Amino acid sequence: MKVKKHEFKSVALEIVNLFEMSIKHVGFPYSKRDYINSFYDSKFDEEEEKIKKRIMTVEYNYLGSANFKDTNDPKNKILFESLSSELNEIKEDLEKYPNK
């Protein structure tokens, strides 16, 4: 299922919120994998594609760098602060983004 262009903002915000919760609880909502992938597979305009790529980068960094075996690993805290900061910036950009 492709995400329609007029749904970009709401779906992007929902995925950002999913990643915020994932970071907070040191987990990942695999039940939402198909939903996230359909967003990634959808085509948008140039500005929306830039935002989508930023969201994808957060996911890749999170899944690739987090220590899920030792959730108390001090490196997780540093990573999570960085990723949370990026998610906040993405959310701010999306909140300013016009609904289409």
Secondary structure, 3 states (H helix, E strand, C coil): CCCCHHHHHHHHHHHHHHHHHHHHHCCCCHHHHHHHHHHHHCCCCHHHHHHHHHHHHHHHHHHHHCCCCCCCCHHHHHHHHHHHHHHHHHHHHHHHCCCC
